[in-house]
Amino acid sequence: MCAVNLMPNPEKTTEDKIIVRLSLVGILGNIALAIAKLLAGLLGHSAAIMSDAVHSLSDVLATFIAYLGVKTSAAPPDRLHPYGHEQVENLTTLALGLALLITGVMLGYNALDSLVNRLYVDKPAPTVLPALIATLSIVSKEAMYWYTRHYALALNSSAFLADAQHHRADGYSSIGALLGILGARLGLKALDPLASFAICAVIVWVAVGIIRVALAQIIDVSCEESVEKQMAQCISDHRLVDRIDLLRTRRFGKRVFVEVEIAVDGNRTLWESHRVAHEVHNAVEQNFPFVKHVMVHVNPTQLNDEDGELIESPSHMEARAQRQALYERYRDAKEKHES
């Protein structure tokens, strides 16, 4: 009887802990910053820092979406999703990019409205408190960006990379708020909407980059050329592979599907050709851990790919003639026995 290993996978357990820790840092950190900004805006007479608080609250939702996306994408294959759920993470990244784009556009609209309608003229000058909170937000959000980015790269998670960009975008928003607050205290009240408008452009630029990457992966983009060259070298290193007729890669979330056609001596048995295909399959998956599955097709070396006809070598033709002769002898003996 086979023993069943009931022990949890250590690597999987560590990955789950990192995902939970990243999510808690993002959610709790943004909630704390949002509350601090709201209080500073109310007590310190700063509309800029209160708008920044709304951005921090949107980051809470962004981190929660990233967490759900990463957890769902890690679910095992089932009957309706035999290839797994990795594409969910790409959809999550796309949603985060769109959310960031909407946030940037809204901030830009408010800034433009203030500039056009001079809504900033009659506002009272803010106190020092909002400036201190804005400075704290800039430092905190940059730290959260690098922390999230570090573990997102370790997890190879596009969703958490997008969440890291959300943290940095919130930091940019806080820079705009700080400039506006300082400008208002110096009597330059128009600096608030001008700075917000400039930061809005940066946020939109970051959002477009996130959306572009997510869309590229959703439409089955291939791996980088350097990665495909390494795969080709790994396959060609097999002593029984005469050549590679086709090599295709397709990204699926953070994993990759590989399709390869190799040429093997056509005189080898089916069993030998199958063994070569199996060894090539294992070599690719072992040397490239991000590969989800490898499909290997074997062509006989003598196959002319242009017209699909088999060009047989003399030894192959001789073996075929021998098999045909044996078959004819068997058929004649069977007919004689039946008669």
Secondary structure per residue as TSV (DSSP state, phi and psi in degrees):
chain	resnum	aa	ss	phi	psi
A	1	M	-	360.0	135.2
A	2	C	-	-74.8	138.6
A	3	A	-	-78.9	139.6
A	4	V	-	-101.7	124.1
A	5	N	-	-85.4	109.0
A	6	L	-	-95.4	1.9
A	7	M	S	-74.8	139.6
A	8	P	-	-68.2	152.8
A	9	N	-	-71.9	117.4
A	10	P	H	-59.4	-41.4
A	11	E	H	-64.1	-41.6
A	12	K	H	-65.3	-40.7
A	13	T	H	-62.6	-43.6
A	14	T	H	-63.3	-41.7
A	15	E	H	-62.7	-41.8
A	16	D	H	-62.8	-40.3
A	17	K	H	-64.0	-39.9
A	18	I	H	-64.5	-41.8
A	19	I	H	-62.1	-44.9
A	20	V	H	-64.8	-42.4
A	21	R	H	-65.2	-43.3
A	22	L	H	-59.4	-43.4
A	23	S	H	-65.5	-43.0
A	24	L	H	-65.0	-41.5
A	25	V	H	-60.9	-44.6
A	26	G	H	-67.0	-46.8
A	27	I	H	-70.5	-52.0
A	28	L	H	-67.3	-39.3
A	29	G	H	-63.3	-43.3
A	30	N	H	-71.0	-35.0
A	31	I	H	-63.4	-44.2
A	32	A	H	-62.5	-43.7
A	33	L	H	-66.2	-39.3
A	34	A	H	-63.0	-43.1
A	35	I	H	-64.4	-43.3
A	36	A	H	-63.0	-40.3
A	37	K	H	-68.8	-40.6
A	38	L	H	-62.5	-45.2
A	39	L	H	-64.6	-41.4
A	40	A	H	-65.2	-37.0
A	41	G	H	-67.6	-39.9
A	42	L	H	-71.7	-45.1
A	43	L	H	-78.8	-28.8
A	44	G	H	-105.1	7.6
A	45	H	T	59.0	49.4
A	46	S	-	-126.6	110.9
A	47	A	H	-72.3	-29.9
A	48	A	H	-62.7	-45.7
A	49	I	H	-71.4	-26.8
A	50	M	H	-71.9	-37.3
A	51	S	H	-64.6	-37.8
A	52	D	H	-64.5	-31.9
A	53	A	H	-64.3	-38.4
A	54	V	H	-61.9	-39.8
A	55	H	H	-61.8	-41.2
A	56	S	H	-64.1	-38.6
A	57	L	H	-64.4	-35.9
A	58	S	H	-66.4	-29.1
A	59	D	H	-69.2	-28.2
A	60	V	H	-61.1	-46.2
A	61	L	H	-64.4	-38.8
A	62	A	H	-62.4	-44.6
A	63	T	H	-65.0	-39.5
A	64	F	H	-64.0	-40.8
A	65	I	H	-64.2	-41.4
A	66	A	H	-61.3	-42.4
A	67	Y	H	-61.6	-46.8
A	68	L	H	-63.3	-40.6
A	69	G	H	-64.1	-45.1
A	70	V	H	-66.6	-42.0
A	71	K	H	-65.8	-42.1
A	72	T	H	-66.8	-39.2
A	73	S	H	-66.8	-22.5
A	74	A	T	-84.5	-3.8
A	75	A	S	-63.7	143.6
A	76	P	-	-69.1	159.9
A	77	P	-	-60.4	151.2
A	78	D	-	-137.2	-171.6
A	79	R	S	-63.5	-40.2
A	80	L	S	-81.4	-19.9
A	81	H	-	-131.9	70.3
A	82	P	T	-65.7	-19.6
A	83	Y	T	-96.3	6.9
A	84	G	-	95.2	-171.4
A	85	H	S	-123.8	20.6
A	86	E	T	-61.4	-27.9
A	87	Q	H	-64.3	-19.7
A	88	V	H	-59.1	-35.7
A	89	E	H	-66.7	-37.0
A	90	N	H	-64.0	-41.4
A	91	L	H	-64.3	-37.4
A	92	T	H	-63.7	-43.8
A	93	T	H	-60.7	-41.3
A	94	L	H	-62.4	-42.5
A	95	A	H	-63.0	-40.7
A	96	L	H	-65.8	-39.7
A	97	G	H	-63.3	-42.2
A	98	L	H	-65.6	-39.4
A	99	A	H	-63.1	-41.6
A	100	L	H	-66.8	-37.5
A	101	L	H	-63.3	-44.4
A	102	I	H	-62.4	-41.5
A	103	T	H	-61.2	-45.1
A	104	G	H	-63.0	-42.4
A	105	V	H	-64.5	-41.7
A	106	M	H	-63.7	-43.1
A	107	L	H	-62.3	-41.4
A	108	G	H	-63.9	-39.7
A	109	Y	H	-63.4	-44.5
A	110	N	H	-63.6	-39.9
A	111	A	H	-66.2	-43.0
A	112	L	H	-65.7	-37.9
A	113	D	H	-62.5	-40.7
A	114	S	H	-65.8	-39.4
A	115	L	H	-67.0	-44.4
A	116	V	H	-70.0	-44.2
A	117	N	H	-95.7	2.3
A	118	R	T	52.4	45.7
A	119	L	T	-73.3	-11.1
A	120	Y	T	-88.7	-9.1
A	121	V	T	-66.4	-47.5
A	122	D	T	-90.4	5.5
A	123	K	-	-74.9	141.3
A	124	P	-	-70.6	150.1
A	125	A	-	-67.1	135.2
A	126	P	-	-71.6	160.8
A	127	T	-	-85.7	-174.3
A	128	V	H	-74.2	-27.2
A	129	L	H	-55.9	-49.5
A	130	P	H	-59.6	-34.2
A	131	A	H	-66.3	-39.8
A	132	L	H	-65.2	-42.7
A	133	I	H	-66.4	-38.4
A	134	A	H	-63.4	-40.2
A	135	T	H	-64.5	-43.1
A	136	L	H	-60.8	-38.9
A	137	S	H	-65.2	-42.0
A	138	I	H	-59.8	-47.7
A	139	V	H	-65.5	-45.1
A	140	S	H	-64.8	-44.4
A	141	K	H	-68.3	-34.0
A	142	E	H	-68.3	-38.8
A	143	A	H	-64.5	-41.8
A	144	M	H	-65.2	-34.5
A	145	Y	H	-61.2	-51.4
A	146	W	H	-68.3	-36.2
A	147	Y	H	-64.1	-48.5
A	148	T	H	-67.4	-40.3
A	149	R	H	-62.4	-41.4
A	150	H	H	-58.0	-50.7
A	151	Y	H	-77.5	-25.9
A	152	A	H	-64.9	-39.8
A	153	L	H	-67.7	-37.8
A	154	A	H	-64.2	-36.4
A	155	L	H	-85.9	-9.3
A	156	N	T	55.9	46.5
A	157	S	-	-108.1	112.9
A	158	S	H	-69.8	-29.6
A	159	A	H	-66.2	-45.9
A	160	F	H	-73.5	-26.6
A	161	L	H	-64.4	-41.0
A	162	A	H	-64.8	-37.6
A	163	D	H	-64.6	-37.1
A	164	A	H	-61.5	-40.6
A	165	Q	H	-64.0	-32.8
A	166	H	H	-62.0	-42.5
A	167	H	H	-60.8	-45.3
A	168	R	H	-67.0	-38.0
A	169	A	H	-62.8	-37.2
A	170	D	H	-65.7	-35.5
A	171	G	H	-64.0	-41.3
A	172	Y	H	-60.4	-41.6
A	173	S	H	-61.2	-38.8
A	174	S	H	-68.2	-33.4
A	175	I	H	-62.1	-44.0
A	176	G	H	-61.2	-41.7
A	177	A	H	-63.8	-41.6
A	178	L	H	-63.7	-43.5
A	179	L	H	-63.3	-40.0
A	180	G	H	-64.6	-41.4
A	181	I	H	-65.0	-46.0
A	182	L	H	-64.7	-39.5
A	183	G	H	-63.5	-41.8
A	184	A	H	-64.3	-37.7
A	185	R	H	-69.2	-25.4
A	186	L	T	-92.2	1.3
A	187	G	T	94.8	-2.5
A	188	L	-	-97.8	72.3
A	189	K	T	-66.9	-24.9
A	190	A	T	-69.5	-14.7
A	191	L	H	-66.7	-28.2
A	192	D	H	-60.2	-59.2
A	193	P	H	-66.9	-32.0
A	194	L	H	-64.8	-44.9
A	195	A	H	-64.9	-41.1
A	196	S	H	-61.9	-39.3
A	197	F	H	-65.2	-40.6
A	198	A	H	-66.1	-43.3
A	199	I	H	-65.2	-34.7
A	200	C	H	-59.1	-41.3
A	201	A	H	-62.1	-39.6
A	202	V	H	-64.9	-42.8
A	203	I	H	-62.9	-42.8
A	204	V	H	-63.3	-40.0
A	205	W	H	-61.9	-44.6
A	206	V	H	-63.0	-42.1
A	207	A	H	-62.4	-42.4
A	208	V	H	-61.9	-39.0
A	209	G	H	-62.7	-42.8
A	210	I	H	-63.2	-44.6
A	211	I	H	-63.3	-41.4
A	212	R	H	-62.4	-43.8
A	213	V	H	-64.6	-43.1
A	214	A	H	-63.5	-43.8
A	215	L	H	-64.9	-37.7
A	216	A	H	-61.5	-38.8
A	217	Q	H	-76.9	-31.3
A	218	I	H	-67.3	-33.6
A	219	I	T	-91.0	27.0
A	220	D	T	61.3	55.9
A	221	V	-	-72.0	151.7
A	222	S	-	-83.4	171.3
A	223	C	-	-71.8	168.8
A	224	E	-	-63.7	152.1
A	225	E	H	-59.5	-36.0
A	226	S	H	-64.4	-37.8
A	227	V	H	-67.5	-41.8
A	228	E	H	-65.1	-35.4
A	229	K	H	-65.2	-38.7
A	230	Q	H	-65.7	-40.6
A	231	M	H	-62.3	-44.5
A	232	A	H	-60.7	-40.2
A	233	Q	H	-65.2	-41.8
A	234	C	H	-60.2	-42.1
A	235	I	H	-70.3	-42.6
A	236	S	H	-66.1	-22.5
A	237	D	T	-67.8	-17.2
A	238	H	S	-67.0	129.1
A	239	R	T	-66.0	-21.3
A	240	L	T	-100.4	1.2
A	241	V	-	-89.8	115.5
A	242	D	-	-78.4	-36.5
A	243	R	E	-165.3	167.8
A	244	I	E	-107.7	118.7
A	245	D	E	-86.8	-27.8
A	246	L	E	-157.8	138.1
A	247	L	E	-143.1	117.5
A	248	R	E	-128.5	143.7
A	249	T	E	-126.7	151.1
A	250	R	E	-144.9	120.1
A	251	R	E	-73.8	139.0
A	252	F	E	-137.2	89.5
A	253	G	T	68.7	-131.2
A	254	K	T	-93.5	5.0
A	255	R	E	-108.1	173.8
A	256	V	E	-138.4	135.7
A	257	F	E	-98.3	141.6
A	258	V	E	-124.9	134.4
A	259	E	E	-122.6	124.5
A	260	V	E	-138.3	139.7
A	261	E	E	-115.1	123.2
A	262	I	E	-115.4	151.4
A	263	A	E	-103.6	128.0
A	264	V	E	-127.2	150.8
A	265	D	-	-47.1	120.8
A	266	G	T	-66.2	-14.5
A	267	N	T	-83.8	-6.2
A	268	R	S	-76.0	156.6
A	269	T	-	-73.2	163.6
A	270	L	H	-59.8	-39.4
A	271	W	H	-62.9	-42.8
A	272	E	H	-66.1	-41.7
A	273	S	H	-64.4	-38.7
A	274	H	H	-64.3	-39.5
A	275	R	H	-63.7	-40.8
A	276	V	H	-61.3	-46.1
A	277	A	H	-60.6	-41.1
A	278	H	H	-65.6	-40.9
A	279	E	H	-68.5	-37.6
A	280	V	H	-64.6	-43.6
A	281	H	H	-55.8	-49.3
A	282	N	H	-66.2	-37.7
A	283	A	H	-63.7	-42.1
A	284	V	H	-67.1	-45.6
A	285	E	H	-67.3	-32.9
A	286	Q	H	-75.4	-35.7
A	287	N	H	-87.0	-16.6
A	288	F	-	-130.9	86.8
A	289	P	T	-60.7	-22.4
A	290	F	T	-78.5	-5.5
A	291	V	E	-76.4	127.3
A	292	K	E	-84.9	-41.0
A	293	H	E	-157.8	148.4
A	294	V	E	-123.7	125.6
A	295	M	E	-104.3	118.1
A	296	V	E	-112.1	124.9
A	297	H	E	-114.2	135.9
A	298	V	E	-106.1	125.8
A	299	N	E	-106.5	142.2
A	300	P	E	-69.0	143.2
A	301	T	T	-57.4	-31.9
A	302	Q	T	-79.3	-1.6
A	303	L	B	-72.9	123.9
A	304	N	-	-84.9	109.2
A	305	D	T	-69.2	-17.7
A	306	E	T	-71.5	-45.0
A	307	D	T	-116.0	-0.4
A	308	G	-	75.6	7.8
A	309	E	-	-91.2	146.9
A	310	L	B	-85.4	120.4
A	311	I	-	-96.7	106.3
A	312	E	-	-87.6	139.8
A	313	S	-	-77.6	163.5
A	314	P	H	-56.3	-41.0
A	315	S	H	-66.6	-37.6
A	316	H	H	-65.6	-41.6
A	317	M	H	-65.5	-37.0
A	318	E	H	-66.8	-43.2
A	319	A	H	-64.5	-37.7
A	320	R	H	-65.8	-39.9
A	321	A	H	-63.8	-38.3
A	322	Q	H	-65.4	-42.4
A	323	R	H	-63.9	-38.9
A	324	Q	H	-65.1	-39.3
A	325	A	H	-66.1	-42.4
A	326	L	H	-62.3	-40.4
A	327	Y	H	-63.9	-42.4
A	328	E	H	-65.3	-38.2
A	329	R	H	-64.5	-41.0
A	330	Y	H	-64.3	-42.1
A	331	R	H	-65.2	-41.8
A	332	D	H	-65.1	-40.5
A	333	A	H	-65.9	-37.1
A	334	K	H	-68.2	-41.1
A	335	E	H	-66.0	-37.6
A	336	K	H	-67.1	-39.4
A	337	H	H	-65.3	-41.0
A	338	E	H	-69.7	-30.3
A	339	S	-	-80.4	360.0
